[in-house]
Amino acid sequence: MRAYRPLLEQYELTYPQYLVMQSLWLQDRVSLTLVSQSTRLDMGTLTPIVKRLETKGFLKRLADETDERKKVIALTDAGHSLKLEA
């Protein structure tokens, strides 16, 4: 984590936030449960990370098209462009 810190500071990301972004760069528009499985972060840890990334404008939470009770996590344009930079 220390090795990544200087590299991620320029994007204002922490290492766990970077893990979430990497997961979404590989597969966009997925449930929080799938992000949890791919990053190995528990839901209690993941939820505040997703909220912070949403505040920064890198992703958004949307209603699932098949079931409106469920939410999916989707990258914004800023989130996609961050992939090219990071």
C-alpha positions as CSV (number, residue, x, y, z in Angstrom):
1,M,0.0,0.0,0.0
2,R,2.9,2.4,0.8
3,A,4.3,1.9,-2.8
4,Y,1.0,3.0,-4.3
5,R,0.3,6.0,-2.0
6,P,2.5,8.5,-3.9
7,L,1.1,7.4,-7.2
8,L,-2.5,7.6,-6.1
9,E,-2.2,10.9,-4.3
10,Q,-2.2,12.8,-7.6
11,Y,-5.7,11.3,-8.3
12,E,-6.9,11.8,-4.7
13,L,-7.5,8.1,-4.3
14,T,-6.6,5.7,-1.5
15,Y,-5.5,2.2,-2.2
16,P,-8.9,0.6,-1.3
17,Q,-10.6,3.2,-3.6
18,Y,-8.2,2.2,-6.3
19,L,-9.1,-1.4,-5.9
20,V,-12.8,-0.6,-6.3
21,M,-12.0,1.5,-9.4
22,Q,-9.9,-1.4,-10.9
23,S,-12.8,-3.8,-10.3
24,L,-15.2,-1.4,-12.1
25,W,-12.7,-0.9,-15.0
26,L,-12.8,-4.6,-15.5
27,Q,-16.6,-4.9,-15.3
28,D,-18.8,-1.9,-15.2
29,R,-22.4,-1.7,-14.0
30,V,-22.3,-4.4,-11.4
31,S,-23.8,-4.9,-8.0
32,L,-22.1,-3.9,-4.7
33,T,-22.0,-7.6,-3.9
34,L,-19.9,-8.4,-7.0
35,V,-17.5,-5.5,-6.3
36,S,-17.2,-6.8,-2.7
37,Q,-16.3,-10.3,-4.1
38,S,-13.8,-9.0,-6.6
39,T,-12.0,-6.7,-4.2
40,R,-12.4,-8.9,-1.1
41,L,-13.6,-5.9,0.8
42,D,-16.5,-6.5,3.2
43,M,-19.7,-4.6,2.7
44,G,-19.2,-2.5,5.8
45,T,-15.8,-1.3,4.4
46,L,-17.0,-1.0,0.8
47,T,-20.1,1.1,1.3
48,P,-18.2,4.2,2.6
49,I,-15.6,3.8,-0.2
50,V,-18.3,3.8,-2.9
51,K,-20.0,6.9,-1.3
52,R,-16.7,8.8,-1.4
53,L,-16.0,7.8,-5.0
54,E,-19.5,8.9,-5.9
55,T,-18.9,12.2,-4.2
56,K,-15.7,12.6,-6.2
57,G,-17.7,12.0,-9.4
58,F,-16.0,8.8,-10.4
59,L,-19.1,6.5,-10.2
60,K,-22.8,6.6,-9.5
61,R,-25.3,4.2,-8.0
62,L,-28.2,3.4,-10.2
63,A,-31.3,1.2,-10.0
64,D,-30.9,-2.2,-11.6
65,E,-32.8,-2.4,-14.9
66,T,-34.2,-5.8,-14.1
67,D,-35.1,-5.1,-10.4
68,E,-35.5,-1.6,-9.2
69,R,-35.0,-2.7,-5.6
70,K,-31.4,-3.5,-6.4
71,K,-28.6,-1.0,-7.1
72,V,-25.7,-1.2,-9.5
73,I,-22.5,0.7,-9.5
74,A,-21.6,2.4,-12.8
75,L,-18.6,4.5,-13.8
76,T,-19.1,8.1,-14.9
77,D,-17.1,9.7,-17.7
78,A,-14.7,10.9,-15.1
79,G,-14.3,7.4,-13.9
80,H,-13.6,6.1,-17.4
81,S,-11.0,8.8,-18.1
82,L,-9.3,8.1,-14.8
83,K,-8.6,4.6,-16.1
84,L,-6.5,6.0,-19.0
85,E,-4.5,8.3,-16.6
86,A,-4.0,5.8,-13.8
